[in-house]
Amino acid sequence: MAGALLHLLSGVNAIPGLRGTLAYVDDVIMMRLVLERLEREAPDVMAHHRKDSPDLLEPLGEQMGVVRGYLGDLLGVLEKQIDALPKLTHQGHSAKQCARDSEAGTWLYDAVHAALVDELDFDEDEVGRAVKGLDQIRTHLQQRA
């Protein structure tokens, strides 16, 4: 999970070429893929988190079903990138370090909080315009496949 959060902070798009609001779509999908993988690899841990955060985790299966239905085999492009997340570094912090060291973990928490609270602010009209360009996601993933 630390690697996925570092990916989010880095601003690097797993689906290059997307702009504006759509540029965040890959971050959301990557985070959901990591949660899905954790569900398979650590079901007991995820059961605990599911109990603590049902609004976040209960819809995961349904949401990923919609993503899989839309992207089909193209989702494999992003799934391959999940394997590289544990090796990520950002601003001198590695994913392993953030997962194992409390000081680095605190830095990661603070950095994500600042990015989500201070920087993410979507205008409803902007989101509406972005949805009209949703097919760009498939186009850009096809270029990476």
JOLIN-V933878 format. One record per residue. N is the residue number from 1. RES is the residue in three letters. PHI is phi in whole degrees, -180 to 180 (none if undefined). PSI is psi as a letter, one per 20 degrees, with the letter a starting at -180 (NA if undefined). D_FIRST is the distance of its C-alpha to the first C-alpha in whole Angstrom. Layout:
n/res/phi/psi/d_first
N/RES/PHI/PSI/D_FIRST
N/RES/PHI/PSI/D_FIRST
//
This chain:
n/res/phi/psi/d_first
1/MET/none/h/0
2/ALA/-60/g/4
3/GLY/-63/h/5
4/ALA/-66/h/5
5/LEU/-69/h/6
6/LEU/-64/h/9
7/HIS/-60/g/10
8/LEU/-60/g/11
9/LEU/-69/h/13
10/SER/-66/h/14
11/GLY/80/j/16
12/VAL/-77/p/16
13/ASN/-93/p/17
14/ALA/-70/h/16
15/ILE/-117/n/19
16/PRO/-62/q/22
17/GLY/97/i/25
18/LEU/-80/q/23
19/ARG/-125/r/25
20/GLY/62/b/25
21/THR/-60/h/23
22/LEU/-63/h/22
23/ALA/-64/i/20
24/TYR/-88/i/17
25/VAL/-60/g/17
26/ASP/-64/h/15
27/ASP/-62/g/12
28/VAL/-64/g/13
29/ILE/-65/g/13
30/MET/-60/g/10
31/MET/-62/g/8
32/ARG/-67/h/10
33/LEU/-64/h/10
34/VAL/-65/g/7
35/LEU/-62/h/8
36/GLU/-64/g/11
37/ARG/-65/g/10
38/LEU/-62/h/8
39/GLU/-59/h/12
40/ARG/-75/g/14
41/GLU/-87/h/12
42/ALA/-140/m/12
43/PRO/-61/h/14
44/ASP/-66/g/16
45/VAL/-64/g/13
46/MET/-68/h/12
47/ALA/-61/g/16
48/HIS/-63/g/16
49/HIS/-68/h/13
50/ARG/-62/h/15
51/LYS/-67/h/18
52/ASP/-78/h/17
53/SER/-133/m/16
54/PRO/-62/h/18
55/ASP/-64/h/18
56/LEU/-82/g/15
57/LEU/-100/h/14
58/GLU/-61/g/18
59/PRO/-79/j/18
60/LEU/-54/g/15
61/GLY/-60/g/18
62/GLU/-66/g/20
63/GLN/-63/g/19
64/MET/-70/h/17
65/GLY/-62/g/21
66/VAL/-65/g/22
67/VAL/-62/g/20
68/ARG/-64/h/21
69/GLY/-63/h/24
70/TYR/-80/g/24
71/LEU/-91/h/23
72/GLY/57/c/24
73/ASP/-65/i/23
74/LEU/-65/h/22
75/LEU/-63/h/19
76/GLY/-59/h/19
77/VAL/-60/g/19
78/LEU/-75/h/15
79/GLU/-62/h/14
80/LYS/-65/h/15
81/GLN/-71/h/13
82/ILE/-60/h/10
83/ASP/-61/h/11
84/ALA/-86/i/12
85/LEU/-58/h/8
86/PRO/-64/i/8
87/LYS/-94/i/12
88/LEU/-69/q/11
89/THR/-132/q/13
90/HIS/-153/p/14
91/GLN/50/l/17
92/GLY/80/j/17
93/HIS/-115/p/14
94/SER/-94/q/12
95/ALA/-61/g/8
96/LYS/-61/g/10
97/GLN/-61/g/12
98/CYS/-66/h/10
99/ALA/-79/h/8
100/ARG/-106/h/12
101/ASP/-106/p/14
102/SER/-64/h/15
103/GLU/-66/g/16
104/ALA/-68/h/14
105/GLY/-63/h/11
106/THR/-66/g/14
107/TRP/-58/g/14
108/LEU/-62/g/11
109/TYR/-58/g/12
110/ASP/-63/g/15
111/ALA/-66/g/14
112/VAL/-66/g/12
113/HIS/-59/g/15
114/ALA/-62/g/18
115/ALA/-65/g/16
116/LEU/-76/g/16
117/VAL/-81/g/19
118/ASP/-85/h/21
119/GLU/-108/h/21
120/LEU/-89/o/20
121/ASP/-150/o/23
122/PHE/-98/p/24
123/ASP/-84/p/28
124/GLU/-57/h/29
125/ASP/-65/h/31
126/GLU/-64/g/29
127/VAL/-63/g/27
128/GLY/-59/g/30
129/ARG/-66/h/31
130/ALA/-65/h/27
131/VAL/-60/h/27
132/LYS/-65/h/31
133/GLY/-102/k/29
134/LEU/-58/h/26
135/ASP/-64/i/28
136/GLN/-59/h/27
137/ILE/-60/g/23
138/ARG/-62/g/25
139/THR/-59/g/27
140/HIS/-70/h/25
141/LEU/-68/h/23
142/GLN/-63/h/26
143/GLN/-69/h/27
144/ARG/-85/h/24
145/ALA/-69/NA/24
//
